[in-house]
């Protein structure tokens, strides 16, 4: 799962606006906008969520689950190095 805060943080780390993320994830701009209007955990169909996460990971973002710590000690969202 991915939260709205994680999505916005990931976009900020990448310097990516909603339109660029939509293109990278092969989703429509309104889909990204709806996702960012969710409360807490992003809501969407499984295919869209998979595309979103894959696009963020391909761009170099590591999404870390709640109460989990990355191997490098980060929390939440971090740029892969």
Secondary structure, 3 states (H helix, E strand, C coil): CCEHHHHHHHHHHHCCCHHHHHHHHCCCHHHHHHHHCCCCECCCCHHHHHHHHHHHHHCCEEECCCCCCCCCCCCCEEECC
